[in-house]
Structure formats: structure tokens, C-alpha cells
Amino acid sequence: MSSEIPDGTPGEEAGNAGVTARARDCVYVEWCNEPGRRGTICRARPECGCSGVIECNDEVRDICGGFVDPAYFLCPGQP
């Protein structure tokens, strides 16, 4: 049975599944290993604020295979 998730779009369940689906895609991996003095850089999208650290960890592992030190999680507006 389909119901409405919190943002008003049809979904499978209006409970935690809808909230989890909205929380995803709040980050992107900018660099697996930035050429320079930084290593892995993961950024939060502006519409998500400074959330998404757990999602960032998952994305880096999936895309890059792991972190290169020093690793950075940057909030919107951080250079």
C-alpha cells in the first residue's frame, strides 16, 4: 500500500523510510585523493546544511574504496 512521505510525494511508507529517503543524497565526494595537501574531500549539499557525515562515510567507501588522509567533511560555504 502506498502512502505519502513527509515531502508530499508518494512513497511506500510514511514512517522512517520516508525520512531516510529524504536524508540521502545530502553529500557528494569531491575528491577521493585531492592532488595537493588534502586527501579525501566530501561535501554536504547546501540544502542539507551540515548533516550527512554517515552518508559521506558510505559514499567514500563505495566510490573511492576508502579514505585518504587527511580526510575532510566540509559543510556548505567551507572552502
N, C-alpha and C positions, 0 to 999 in steps of 0.2 A: 504494500500500500504506500503510495506516495504522499508526502506531506510537504509543508513549507518550511524551509530552513530560515534562520534569522534574517538573512538579507532579502527575503521575499521571493526567492527563486524556488522552483520545485525541487524537492530532494527526496532521498529515501527515508530519512528520519529527522525529526526536528530537534532531537536531543544533542548529545555530544558530537555525533557525526557531522552535523552541520557546522558547529563551531570549529571542529578540527579542519574541515574542508576550507573554511574561510581563513584559518590561520596559516595554511600552506601558501607557498609562493610569496612569502614575505622577504625572501633573501635571494641573492644571486652571487655566484662565485665570480669575482672579477679576475683573479689570478690564482692559479694553482701554485705557481712559484714566480712571483714578480721579478723581472730582470732588474736587479738593483739590490738594495739592502733589505727589502722586505721579502717575506716568503709568501704564504697563502693569505689572500685578502678576500673576505666575504663581506658583502654589504647588505644592510637592511633597506628595503624599498621605502620611499618617503611615506606612502600611505599606511605603513605598518609601524611607524615610529622606531623605537629601538628594541623591538621584540624579534624573536626568531633565532636565538642562539642555538637551540636544539636542532631546528631545521637546517641551520648553517652547517652544523657538525655532520648531519646526514648527507647534505648536498656535497660537501667537500669529500667525504668518503666515497660517495657514488661517482662523482665526476673526476676527482683527482687521485683517488686511491688512498688518500691520507693527507695530513698536513705537512707543510714545510715550515720550519721555524725560522724567524718568528712569525707566528700566525696572528692575523688581526680580524676582529669582527668590528665593522665600522657602522655607526648609526648614521642616519641621514644628515648631511651637512658636514660630516667629518672628511677631511682631505685624505 
